[in-house]
Amino acid sequence: MQGFDSTRDIASQGIVAVVLVAMFALLALDRVHRVLIPIGAVAVIWLISYFSPFKLISFETAKNAVDLNVILLLFAMMALVGVLKTTNVFPWAVDRLLERSRGNPSRAARLILWFTGVLSAILDNVTTVIFAYPMASEMARRLKINGSAFFLPMVMAANIGGTATLIGDPPNVLIGADPRTGLSFMDFIYNLAVPCTFMMIVLVWYSRRYYPTDIGAPADADHEGAATPSGARLENVPLLRATCCITVLIFLGFMTHTFTHMPVAVPAVIGIAAILFAQDYYYLKEHKPTHEERQHGVLTILEKDIEWPTLAFFLFLFILVGAAVATGLIASLADALAWIIQGLSSRFGLSPTATLLVAALLILWISGFLSAVIDNIPYTAVTIPLVASLLGQLNAGPDGQVLWWALSLGACLGGNGTLIGASANVTVTGLAEKDGKRISFNEFTAFGSRVAIITLAMSSLYLALWLYVGSALVNVAGAAVLLAVFAAQRFLNRSASKE
């Protein structure tokens, strides 16, 4: 059977919605492995598509729905981490971090969270958590604490930090790349870095309260035994040097996306190809080639360090979201948002500024909710033209820029709400499961939903101040407050170390 156009009637959209809700319910029940659930959901979608009048998504459309940019980026970064593992760099780095934290679990958590948040602002958040996870895992093992106390706040930090820049999170890339927004790389930093930094401070505080016995006040004590270096030494230093140099070039490719227009997977795949060739070269220098191919170094990386179940989860999830896009379900939800905003404005006779604020808050919270239950990339792609059209109707002028920040904050921060809300979430839980630490859908959502609500509430306050006080004053004053907070914290830390 050849490809077909998806039916976009109410019944087709309702079927896709029911399948998606059923998938989320099964994930929440946590009775079967999470990879089986989207596979089964896609099977149901295709059974209906090919054997009933409701044409939800064809195989041909499904192929286009799979975001190879994400799949190949994940593959490349997992392989990169696999190569770095062979150099023993992660245990070595953990030794340095534990020395700096003096074996204090609370201080170690702060280091991991801030390292992850800052790195995620200059890289994409998936790459960041793939790099940070091995260090967090090793630190949790050495300190003998619950790994979730490091892993879950770490992935939240990655999603918050990624919100601060154009290149940190895929929704921002889509918003910044669209000519209708008129936003530059520096616009994102100027308007989002300050609120995201405040959110990072609150995340550290809330994580300590949520996991008190692991990283909270009861755990805020030095443990010299845990801080004692394990004696981990760097191995195969020439390979480590080559890998670091190539990795810098990969990151440069990420950061120059605005100019090169290369999807992030392109420099990642080019770089990992060079790194695997380098790894193969140094492997063969130390090992005599054998007829048994499975002894070969590159195959060890591909078989043991690539998290294939996670990649499969993403692949089938993309197909399901593709069905929601193809049937018009996501477009219908976006149109409903525009109708609500216009209705509220007319009914209550709101001023232009108040209408903008209502529009911004609705976009923020609806985007946050939808991003927690469906992938935020297609949602953002569909909502960008909606926001552009809404801005034309509102005739908002320069202040209309607030709607783009509402979309960015909602789409990026809402992803913290559930395990499947962001690519980084699925990646970390997959890596943890491979290490024997299973994080259930409910465990993730119990922590992540609270963080999402807190950060969305903070975003609501920021958007209101942005409109009524002015972006310049809010961000300059916010930056001054942050500098004062960090200076005070540094002073307190120095005083405590002298005592």
Phi and psi in degrees as a GROMACS rama.xvg file:
@    title "Ramachandran Plot"
@    xaxis  label "Phi"
@    yaxis  label "Psi"
@TYPE xy
-76.1025  169.292  GLN-2
-63.174  155.865  GLY-3
-136.016  161.298  PHE-4
-81.6827  138.481  ASP-5
-69.5059  141.274  SER-6
-77.0088  137.705  THR-7
-116.758  26.7384  ARG-8
-81.1604  171.764  ASP-9
-60.9209  -39.1758  ILE-10
-63.5398  -42.6392  ALA-11
-64.2033  -43.4618  SER-12
-63.9537  -38.2973  GLN-13
-64.5417  -39.3719  GLY-14
-62.3586  -46.1905  ILE-15
-62.9815  -41.712  VAL-16
-61.6125  -41.8461  ALA-17
-63.4535  -42.5539  VAL-18
-63.0541  -42.4052  VAL-19
-64.6925  -43.8776  LEU-20
-63.1557  -41.5743  VAL-21
-62.3212  -38.0823  ALA-22
-63.9318  -44.0442  MET-23
-64.7203  -37.4681  PHE-24
-65.0821  -42.5514  ALA-25
-66.8587  -36.9464  LEU-26
-63.1827  -40.0175  LEU-27
-68.2413  -36.4786  ALA-28
-66.7946  -31.3987  LEU-29
61.0428  41.5151  ASP-30
-94.7279  -26.9584  ARG-31
-126.837  165.954  VAL-32
-61.4259  136.573  HIS-33
-63.0334  -25.2971  ARG-34
-67.1774  -32.4502  VAL-35
-66.4619  -28.2808  LEU-36
-68.4144  -52.3576  ILE-37
-66.368  -30.2152  PRO-38
-62.0677  -47.377  ILE-39
-63.407  -38.2914  GLY-40
-64.3742  -41.5813  ALA-41
-64.2033  -39.389  VAL-42
-59.9973  -43.0951  ALA-43
-63.6973  -44.4144  VAL-44
-58.4733  -43.217  ILE-45
-74.6862  -33.4716  TRP-46
-59.3865  -45.2288  LEU-47
-66.7403  -41.5319  ILE-48
-64.7698  -39.2814  SER-49
-98.4742  -11.8817  TYR-50
-129.025  23.1444  PHE-51
-149.894  170.785  SER-52
-69.952  -13.7901  PRO-53
-89.4216  106.469  PHE-54
-94.1529  93.0012  LYS-55
-80.1561  -50.3654  LEU-56
-160.185  131.618  ILE-57
-85.2844  165.162  SER-58
-60.0724  -39.0866  PHE-59
-64.7792  -42.0126  GLU-60
-67.9677  -36.3114  THR-61
-61.5618  -38.2122  ALA-62
-60.0199  -39.9718  LYS-63
-73.6341  -23.7403  ASN-64
-74.6254  -24.6928  ALA-65
-71.4454  121.202  VAL-66
-84.5766  92.9864  ASP-67
-63.4532  -25.3053  LEU-68
-58.3432  -45.2747  ASN-69
-71.2444  -46.0502  VAL-70
-60.4928  -47.8679  ILE-71
-71.6366  -33.1674  LEU-72
-62.9614  -46.2904  LEU-73
-59.7047  -46.3945  LEU-74
-56.452  -48.8491  PHE-75
-63.9949  -42.3141  ALA-76
-70.8725  -35.5172  MET-77
-64.5439  -41.4617  MET-78
-65.3432  -39.1896  ALA-79
-61.4768  -44.8081  LEU-80
-64.1106  -37.4838  VAL-81
-60.1205  -41.6533  GLY-82
-66.3485  -42.9041  VAL-83
-62.3867  -33.0889  LEU-84
-60.9179  -34.207  LYS-85
-68.2905  -16.0871  THR-86
-94.2885  -2.54591  THR-87
65.2269  25.6038  ASN-88
-72.8612  -28.9356  VAL-89
-71.4165  -48.9507  PHE-90
-59.1517  -35.995  PRO-91
-64.5395  -43.775  TRP-92
-66.5576  -36.4692  ALA-93
-63.8184  -39.4471  VAL-94
-54.7475  -45.2904  ASP-95
-66.0607  -42.303  ARG-96
-66.4808  -40.8028  LEU-97
-67.1359  -35.4335  LEU-98
-62.0852  -42.504  GLU-99
-69.0458  -34.6094  ARG-100
-86.127  -6.11404  SER-101
55.4422  35.0438  ARG-102
70.3615  16.1629  GLY-103
-87.9789  113.024  ASN-104
-58.718  -38.0469  PRO-105
-64.6994  -44.8897  SER-106
-68.0643  -37.4178  ARG-107
-63.4126  -39.6598  ALA-108
-63.5245  -41.9308  ALA-109
-61.5037  -41.8599  ARG-110
-61.0448  -45.0602  LEU-111
-64.3234  -43.0611  ILE-112
-65.6813  -45.6374  LEU-113
-70.5465  -37.7965  TRP-114
-59.0117  -45.9673  PHE-115
-66.59  -44.7242  THR-116
-62.3395  -44.6779  GLY-117
-68.4538  -43.355  VAL-118
-64.1907  -36.5698  LEU-119
-67.586  -20.9899  SER-120
-73.0302  -24.5796  ALA-121
-108.397  -12.9917  ILE-122
-119.566  173.891  LEU-123
-76.91  154.69  ASP-124
-68.4864  -26.3026  ASN-125
-67.2867  -47.5208  VAL-126
-58.7076  -40.3125  THR-127
-61.6358  -48.5487  THR-128
-69.9556  -29.3883  VAL-129
-65.074  -35.9307  ILE-130
-74.445  -42.1481  PHE-131
-77.8811  -28.7311  ALA-132
-56.6286  -48.878  TYR-133
-58.0583  -36.2141  PRO-134
-70.1708  -42.5264  MET-135
-63.6162  -40.6672  ALA-136
-63.3109  -45.0605  SER-137
-67.3707  -38.9227  GLU-138
-65.6624  -41.0281  MET-139
-62.7746  -39.2886  ALA-140
-66.6001  -43.6832  ARG-141
-67.2239  -38.8635  ARG-142
-84.0978  -5.97506  LEU-143
59.2004  47.5492  LYS-144
-121.968  166.109  ILE-145
-60.6174  121.352  ASN-146
-59.4358  -31.0379  GLY-147
-60.6488  -28.3752  SER-148
-66.0262  -22.1188  ALA-149
-97.0596  -44.9033  PHE-150
-67.5326  -47.3642  PHE-151
-68.5454  -48.7543  LEU-152
-60.6311  -31.9793  PRO-153
-63.5661  -44.8167  MET-154
-69.8555  -32.8254  VAL-155
-63.6726  -40.3999  MET-156
-62.3562  -38.1549  ALA-157
-64.6093  -42.6582  ALA-158
-70.0912  -35.7997  ASN-159
-70.9769  -47.2528  ILE-160
-61.3057  -37.701  GLY-161
-66.5055  -22.3848  GLY-162
-70.0407  -19.5585  THR-163
-76.507  -17.1719  ALA-164
-133.895  166.632  THR-165
-65.0222  -34.5546  LEU-166
-97.4279  -0.163465  ILE-167
-79.3508  -26.2328  GLY-168
-144.765  140.487  ASP-169
-53.8485  -39.9417  PRO-170
-58.4326  -37.7006  PRO-171
-66.195  -37.1279  ASN-172
-60.9692  -44.6343  VAL-173
-63.7396  -44.4058  LEU-174
-65.6071  -46.1512  ILE-175
-68.101  -29.7508  GLY-176
-81.6074  -16.421  ALA-177
-80.1482  123.997  ASP-178
-64.0599  -20.2502  PRO-179
-69.0682  -21.5117  ARG-180
-81.7815  -32.0249  THR-181
65.5304  26.5072  GLY-182
-101.83  141.597  LEU-183
-104.268  173.974  SER-184
-57.449  -44.5915  PHE-185
-72.1272  -26.0107  MET-186
-59.7811  -41.0387  ASP-187
-64.1142  -45.3537  PHE-188
-63.4608  -44.7598  ILE-189
-64.4334  -39.4403  TYR-190
-95.7183  -19.0109  ASN-191
-117.653  -20.3892  LEU-192
-64.1235  -41.9235  ALA-193
-65.8027  -53.1173  VAL-194
-62.0236  -35.1688  PRO-195
-67.568  -32.9757  CYS-196
-67.5658  -41.834  THR-197
-60.0056  -39.5268  PHE-198
-64.2019  -35.6924  MET-199
-63.756  -41.2895  MET-200
-61.6557  -43.999  ILE-201
-67.116  -37.3767  VAL-202
-60.7293  -44.8377  LEU-203
-60.7115  -44.6092  VAL-204
-62.6937  -46.9514  TRP-205
-68.2498  -36.8133  TYR-206
-61.8757  -39.0466  SER-207
-64.9752  -35.4807  ARG-208
-74.7779  -35.0285  ARG-209
-74.8467  -34.9036  TYR-210
-118.327  65.9783  TYR-211
-63.766  -40.7993  PRO-212
-76.3881  -17.6827  THR-213
-96.0216  -49.1423  ASP-214
-133.464  7.20019  ILE-215
-87.7545  -161.063  GLY-216
-57.8471  -42.5958  ALA-217
-61.7678  -24.5473  PRO-218
-96.4218  3.1005  ALA-219
-82.392  71.6752  ASP-220
-148.252  146.923  ALA-221
-75.6578  143.016  ASP-222
-130.363  94.0532  HIS-223
-59.2483  -31.6172  GLU-224
-63.2985  -41.8881  GLY-225
-69.9786  -27.6772  ALA-226
-81.8085  -10.2243  ALA-227
-64.7423  126.142  THR-228
-56.8067  140.957  PRO-229
-77.9305  -8.56473  SER-230
86.9944  12.6533  GLY-231
-63.3759  130.749  ALA-232
-116.741  149.045  ARG-233
-68.4232  138.343  LEU-234
-118.148  153.141  GLU-235
47.8005  57.8263  ASN-236
-58.4439  -38.8463  VAL-237
-57.9012  -40.4752  PRO-238
-66.1428  -39.3447  LEU-239
-61.973  -43.117  LEU-240
-61.9239  -46.8531  ARG-241
-62.3524  -42.2381  ALA-242
-63.9698  -42.758  THR-243
-63.6355  -42.3301  CYS-244
-63.3571  -44.4451  CYS-245
-67.9151  -36.5972  ILE-246
-63.752  -37.5828  THR-247
-59.4049  -41.2851  VAL-248
-67.0737  -36.9404  LEU-249
-61.5597  -46.5791  ILE-250
-64.2252  -36.3192  PHE-251
-61.6071  -39.0308  LEU-252
-62.7809  -38.2775  GLY-253
-63.2871  -46.9118  PHE-254
-73.9848  -18.487  MET-255
-100.328  19.9143  THR-256
-56.1945  -37.8213  HIS-257
-60.3772  -31.5433  THR-258
-94.75  -38.7874  PHE-259
-88.0795  -23.9079  THR-260
61.0887  21.9625  HIS-261
-80.5812  131.554  MET-262
-57.9978  148.999  PRO-263
-62.211  -22.8628  VAL-264
-67.7134  -26.1847  ALA-265
-65.3955  -57.775  VAL-266
-62.8883  -30.4465  PRO-267
-64.759  -45.5417  ALA-268
-70.2151  -41.3329  VAL-269
-60.2893  -45.2106  ILE-270
-66.4901  -43.1304  GLY-271
-69.3798  -29.0543  ILE-272
-62.2071  -45.4883  ALA-273
-64.0593  -40.2791  ALA-274
-66.8334  -41.1539  ILE-275
-66.5992  -34.7038  LEU-276
-65.3063  -41.2357  PHE-277
-64.8069  -42.8629  ALA-278
-61.2852  -40.4566  GLN-279
-64.8293  -40.5128  ASP-280
-62.6751  -48.6203  TYR-281
-70.8027  -29.8397  TYR-282
-64.7639  -45.3148  TYR-283
-70.4064  -21.8935  LEU-284
-69.2894  -29.3261  LYS-285
-101.436  -17.607  GLU-286
-126.205  135.048  HIS-287
-73.4915  134.034  LYS-288
-60.0932  140.809  PRO-289
-123.573  167.682  THR-290
-76.373  -17.7753  HIS-291
-84.1667  100.717  GLU-292
-61.2128  -27.9384  GLU-293
-70.4613  -7.92011  ARG-294
-84.4712  -5.80593  GLN-295
-75.4111  140.884  HIS-296
-58.7946  -44.3974  GLY-297
-65.4018  -33.9353  VAL-298
-70.3318  -31.0713  LEU-299
-61.7811  -42.1174  THR-300
-62.1527  -47.7687  ILE-301
-68.5136  -33.5485  LEU-302
-85.2995  -35.5667  GLU-303
-104.144  -26.3782  LYS-304
-106.542  -12.5819  ASP-305
-87.6487  123.3  ILE-306
-85.7635  81.6105  GLU-307
-61.254  -40.2622  TRP-308
-58.7781  -36.3671  PRO-309
-65.5407  -42.3727  THR-310
-63.3512  -39.4033  LEU-311
-64.3234  -40.0786  ALA-312
-58.66  -47.2823  PHE-313
-62.3009  -43.2021  PHE-314
-58.7267  -49.3617  LEU-315
-73.8007  -30.0625  PHE-316
-64.9402  -39.1986  LEU-317
-61.5313  -38.1645  PHE-318
-65.339  -41.5639  ILE-319
-63.0667  -44.4803  LEU-320
-66.5323  -34.2293  VAL-321
-59.7815  -36.909  GLY-322
-66.3033  -38.0694  ALA-323
-64.7005  -36.0466  ALA-324
-73.6094  -46.2974  VAL-325
-64.4655  -36.2263  ALA-326
-81.7713  -6.73163  THR-327
87.7543  9.26224  GLY-328
-62.1759  -47.3062  LEU-329
-66.7181  -39.5997  ILE-330
-63.4087  -37.8341  ALA-331
-64.0867  -41.8791  SER-332
-63.4933  -39.3256  LEU-333
-67.4645  -40.117  ALA-334
-64.5952  -37.0172  ASP-335
-61.5253  -35.9321  ALA-336
-62.4694  -44.8075  LEU-337
-63.481  -39.6751  ALA-338
-64.3114  -41.2945  TRP-339
-63.686  -45.2153  ILE-340
-61.5242  -46.6197  ILE-341
-66.715  -35.9737  GLN-342
-66.8274  -43.6747  GLY-343
-63.6471  -41.4193  LEU-344
-62.9761  -42.9082  SER-345
-70.6475  -41.7363  SER-346
-67.3598  -41.1333  ARG-347
-100.337  1.57288  PHE-348
57.082  47.8086  GLY-349
-71.7121  147.23  LEU-350
-68.4037  163.007  SER-351
-55.7477  -40.3702  PRO-352
-69.0575  -41.5641  THR-353
-65.5324  -37.8597  ALA-354
-63.262  -41.617  THR-355
-61.5574  -41.3567  LEU-356
-66.1183  -43.6491  LEU-357
-60.4504  -44.0329  VAL-358
-61.7078  -43.7472  ALA-359
-63.8899  -43.2767  ALA-360
-67.817  -38.4302  LEU-361
-65.9451  -44.1795  LEU-362
-61.7969  -42.7673  ILE-363
-59.6468  -54.5252  LEU-364
-75.1677  -37.5103  TRP-365
-68.1218  -41.2005  ILE-366
-62.2553  -40.4652  SER-367
-62.4581  -43.8236  GLY-368
-66.1687  -48.1944  PHE-369
-66.2968  -34.7698  LEU-370
-69.2389  -19.7244  SER-371
-78.1251  -21.2827  ALA-372
-116.755  -16.6843  VAL-373
-133.516  163.921  ILE-374
-63.5978  134.561  ASP-375
-78.5542  -11.3172  ASN-376
-69.8242  -55.9546  ILE-377
-65.4813  -33.8975  PRO-378
-60.3276  -46.5246  TYR-379
-63.1844  -41.2383  THR-380
-61.3409  -37.826  ALA-381
-76.407  -33.2685  VAL-382
-81.0432  -24.3544  THR-383
-56.401  -50.5408  ILE-384
-64.5649  -31.0327  PRO-385
-62.0766  -47.9858  LEU-386
-63.8719  -40.3009  VAL-387
-61.974  -42.312  ALA-388
-65.9717  -41.4986  SER-389
-62.7735  -40.187  LEU-390
-62.7978  -37.6514  LEU-391
-64.3988  -37.8506  GLY-392
-71.6023  -36.9735  GLN-393
-78.6384  -20.3378  LEU-394
50.7982  52.9522  ASN-395
-82.7204  -18.7266  ALA-396
72.9079  -154.31  GLY-397
-59.6811  -31.717  PRO-398
-65.29  -18.2938  ASP-399
-62.8949  -15.4896  GLY-400
-57.8821  -23.1761  GLN-401
-60.7486  -28.1362  VAL-402
-68.0311  -33.1419  LEU-403
-68.7103  -37.3835  TRP-404
-70.2921  -32.9617  TRP-405
-64.392  -42.7268  ALA-406
-64.642  -43.2634  LEU-407
-62.5271  -50.629  SER-408
-63.6172  -42.7663  LEU-409
-66.286  -47.0461  GLY-410
-66.7047  -39.5195  ALA-411
-78.7155  -46.7206  CYS-412
-77.5812  -30.2855  LEU-413
-62.6136  -25.1083  GLY-414
-61.7115  -18.1509  GLY-415
-71.9131  -14.7518  ASN-416
-66.1514  -36.2082  GLY-417
-136.988  168.519  THR-418
-60.7122  -34.4769  LEU-419
-97.6955  9.96454  ILE-420
-72.7873  -24.7122  GLY-421
-144.82  151.409  ALA-422
-60.3921  -36.1428  SER-423
-64.159  -34.0736  ALA-424
-62.1556  -49.7541  ASN-425
-64.3694  -37.9137  VAL-426
-63.0697  -47.0677  THR-427
-66.3708  -44.1132  VAL-428
-65.9361  -33.1188  THR-429
-66.6102  -42.5105  GLY-430
-65.722  -39.7103  LEU-431
-65.0437  -41.3056  ALA-432
-63.611  -36.8223  GLU-433
-63.681  -30.6068  LYS-434
-87.2707  4.94334  ASP-435
91.5647  6.12865  GLY-436
-109.485  103.521  LYS-437
-90.0052  125.311  ARG-438
-111.113  113.536  ILE-439
-76.7937  164.183  SER-440
-57.2848  -44.1189  PHE-441
-68.2959  -39.6788  ASN-442
-62.3294  -43.9314  GLU-443
-64.5142  -46.1168  PHE-444
-66.515  -34.0995  THR-445
-59.3669  -40.1853  ALA-446
-85.0348  -48.0097  PHE-447
-64.0361  -38.4142  GLY-448
-64.0309  -37.3567  SER-449
-66.6424  -43.237  ARG-450
-62.561  -41.5182  VAL-451
-61.7156  -44.7201  ALA-452
-64.2185  -42.5379  ILE-453
-61.9204  -47.6025  ILE-454
-70.5469  -33.4466  THR-455
-69.6181  -35.0982  LEU-456
-64.9351  -42.2691  ALA-457
-63.2158  -38.3478  MET-458
-64.0762  -37.726  SER-459
-60.5891  -45.2325  SER-460
-62.738  -42.5011  LEU-461
-62.5242  -44.1287  TYR-462
-64.049  -37.8244  LEU-463
-64.4658  -44.6905  ALA-464
-65.2908  -37.5629  LEU-465
-58.3592  -41.0175  TRP-466
-79.9105  -43.2786  LEU-467
-92.6612  -24.1678  TYR-468
-102.214  -34.5137  VAL-469
115.1  137.517  GLY-470
-63.134  -39.7136  SER-471
-63.4629  -50.5892  ALA-472
-65.2059  -42.7957  LEU-473
-61.8476  -46.7802  VAL-474
-74.1209  -37.3058  ASN-475
-67.3764  -45.5253  VAL-476
-63.7624  -40.1495  ALA-477
-62.5091  -42.129  GLY-478
-63.503  -39.8197  ALA-479
-63.6809  -41.3743  ALA-480
-63.5229  -42.0338  VAL-481
-63.0001  -42.2853  LEU-482
-61.788  -41.2331  LEU-483
-65.0759  -40.8107  ALA-484
-63.8482  -46.798  VAL-485
-66.0118  -37.4795  PHE-486
-64.7575  -42.6171  ALA-487
-64.1777  -41.4871  ALA-488
-63.9962  -40.868  GLN-489
-63.1515  -41.021  ARG-490
-63.9268  -43.2258  PHE-491
-64.371  -40.0109  LEU-492
-64.3086  -40.2938  ASN-493
-66.2899  -39.549  ARG-494
-64.1765  -41.176  SER-495
-67.0347  -38.3173  ALA-496
-67.8193  -32.4192  SER-497
-70.636  -33.6834  LYS-498
